[in-house]
Amino acid sequence: MELKRKIRYTGQTGTSLIELMMASFVLTVGVLGCAVLIPIAIGTNSKNRQQSNSTVIAQMAIEKITSASAGGAATLTITDCAGAAHTINITGSTAGTGATVLSSGSIDFSLAQGSSGAPAGYYMSFTSCGTSGRQSTYDVRWNIQTPSSYVSLVTVSAKMKGSGTNQILFSLPVTIRSLVGGN
């Protein structure tokens, strides 16, 4: 006599093709979602580096201008990492001398260097050197206003030269203002 075994199928013996397709779809959506974030993260990192460099360069220029003695020379010199010497004019006026200051208090970068809105001696193209011989050039402009013989308002602004308008990839100009007391 033969023994007959009954085999019961419960319907849960393995992964169905539909379950596999759903899992693949969920994985694909997750990977594509992460892939979209990678260029944004790279752009934001670049923008933050530009912003940091602009801040350091503007701070260096304002420190150089504010460290000059009141009765000293009318010009100073800053040398960048490429060896270029830049002349900084520190003569001010009651209305303000140098780059055009907008009503917002920031420097107007829409005017060309050397124009009446950015006269010679009140701007420089400062080269910043990075690792592996990388260089970036920054447009630095300043304005010096002397409302009285006892105080000067120095406004310095810097931005990466040739930067576009995409705010994910490029930073806005950095503007630093400082009041300087005189003798």
C-alpha positions in Angstrom: 0.0 0.0 0.0 1.1 3.4 -1.0 1.0 6.3 1.4 -0.5 9.3 -0.1 0.7 12.5 1.2 -1.3 15.6 1.0 0.6 18.7 0.1 -1.0 21.9 1.2 -0.2 25.1 -0.7 -0.6 28.2 1.5 0.2 30.7 -1.2 3.3 32.0 0.7 6.0 29.9 -0.6 8.2 32.7 -2.1 8.5 36.2 -3.5 6.1 36.9 -6.3 7.1 38.8 -9.4 4.8 41.7 -8.4 6.4 42.0 -4.9 9.8 42.0 -6.6 8.8 44.7 -9.0 7.4 46.9 -6.2 10.6 46.6 -4.2 12.7 47.5 -7.3 10.5 50.5 -7.9 10.9 51.7 -4.3 14.6 51.2 -4.5 14.8 53.1 -7.8 12.8 56.1 -6.5 15.1 56.2 -3.4 18.3 56.1 -5.5 17.1 58.8 -7.9 16.0 61.0 -5.0 19.5 60.8 -3.6 21.1 61.4 -7.0 19.3 64.7 -7.4 20.7 65.9 -4.0 24.4 65.2 -5.0 24.7 68.1 -7.5 22.9 70.4 -5.1 25.3 69.5 -2.3 28.4 70.0 -4.6 27.0 73.4 -5.6 26.3 74.5 -2.1 29.8 73.4 -1.0 31.3 75.5 -3.8 29.1 78.5 -2.9 30.1 78.3 0.8 33.8 78.2 -0.2 33.3 81.3 -2.4 31.5 83.0 0.5 34.3 82.2 3.0 37.0 83.4 0.6 35.1 86.6 -0.2 34.7 87.3 3.6 38.4 86.7 4.3 39.5 88.9 1.4 37.0 91.7 2.3 38.1 91.5 5.9 41.8 91.7 4.9 41.2 94.8 2.8 39.2 96.5 5.5 41.9 95.7 8.1 44.5 97.1 5.9 42.5 100.3 5.2 41.5 100.8 8.9 45.1 100.2 10.1 46.5 103.2 8.2 47.3 106.2 10.3 45.1 109.3 9.9 48.0 111.5 8.8 49.8 108.8 6.8 50.0 108.0 3.1 46.9 108.3 0.9 47.6 104.8 -0.6 48.6 101.4 0.6 49.7 98.2 -1.2 48.4 94.7 -0.9 50.1 91.8 -2.7 48.0 88.7 -3.6 49.3 85.1 -3.9 50.0 85.5 -7.6 52.5 88.3 -6.7 50.4 91.2 -8.1 50.7 94.4 -6.1 47.4 96.3 -5.7 47.3 100.0 -4.8 44.6 100.8 -2.3 43.5 104.5 -2.1 42.3 105.4 1.4 41.3 109.0 0.7 37.6 109.7 1.6 35.2 112.5 1.3 32.0 113.6 3.0 29.8 112.2 0.2 32.0 109.1 -0.1 34.9 108.3 -2.5 35.3 105.1 -4.4 32.9 102.4 -5.5 29.2 103.3 -5.7 27.3 102.3 -2.5 23.7 101.4 -3.1 20.8 102.5 -0.8 21.0 99.0 0.8 24.5 99.7 1.9 26.2 97.3 -0.4 28.6 98.0 -3.2 27.3 98.2 -6.8 29.0 95.5 -8.9 27.0 96.2 -12.0 29.4 99.0 -13.0 32.7 98.1 -14.7 36.0 98.4 -12.9 37.6 101.7 -13.8 34.3 103.5 -14.4 33.1 106.4 -12.4 31.2 103.9 -10.2 34.4 102.0 -9.4 37.3 104.5 -10.0 41.0 103.4 -10.1 42.5 103.0 -6.7 39.1 101.8 -5.2 39.0 98.3 -6.7 41.2 95.4 -7.3 41.1 91.9 -8.8 42.6 89.9 -6.0 43.9 86.4 -6.8 43.4 83.8 -4.1 45.5 80.6 -4.3 44.2 77.2 -3.2 45.5 73.7 -3.1 47.0 72.0 -6.1 47.8 75.4 -7.8 44.2 76.4 -8.1 43.5 80.1 -8.3 40.4 82.2 -8.0 40.1 85.9 -8.7 37.9 88.1 -6.6 36.5 91.5 -7.5 37.1 93.7 -4.4 35.7 97.3 -4.2 35.6 99.9 -1.4 34.2 103.2 -0.5 35.4 105.6 2.1 33.1 108.2 3.6 34.4 110.8 6.1 31.3 112.6 7.6 33.7 114.5 9.9 37.4 114.8 10.5 37.1 112.4 13.4 35.5 109.4 11.8 35.4 107.4 8.6 33.0 104.8 7.3 34.8 102.2 5.3 32.7 99.9 3.2 34.5 96.9 1.5 32.8 94.3 -0.7 34.1 91.2 -2.5 32.7 88.6 -4.8 34.2 85.9 -7.0 34.9 87.4 -10.5 32.9 85.9 -13.3 30.4 84.3 -11.0 27.0 83.7 -12.4 23.5 84.4 -11.0 22.6 80.8 -10.0 22.3 81.2 -6.2 22.9 77.4 -5.7 26.3 77.6 -7.3 27.5 81.2 -6.7 27.4 83.4 -3.6 26.3 86.9 -3.4 28.9 89.7 -2.7 30.1 90.0 0.9 30.0 93.5 2.3 31.8 94.6 5.5 31.5 98.1 7.0 33.6 99.6 9.7 33.7 102.9 11.5 37.2 104.2 12.0 38.0 107.0 14.5 40.6 109.6 13.5 42.8 112.1 15.3 
